[in-house]
């Protein structure tokens, strides 16, 4: 899939925003990569707004942490 440079920047900013809100005790190895994957999947399904990407990924953080620990 081809993403515009603007969307890539939005996805990067969304990833940093989501990661900034993860408590230190939940910041497990592999979390950032898994959150990035969530953001990529959301974008692939048409979610391209910053807020939408942040929400999509934030909603998955707890499940990802549980899976990785």
C-alpha positions, 0 to 999 in steps of 0.5 A: 500500500502506498501512503502519502508523506502527509499520512505517514507523518500523521501516523508517526505523530499518532504513534508518538502520542499513543506511546506518550500516554502509556504508563512506564510500567506498561511500556513492555518490549515490542509495544511500540511496534505493535501499536505502530502495526495497529495504526498501519492497519487502521490507515489501511482500512481508511482511517486517516485522521490523527484523532482517529488513528490515536483513538484506534491505537489507544483502544488496543494498548491494553490488549497488546500489553496483555498479549506481550506480558 
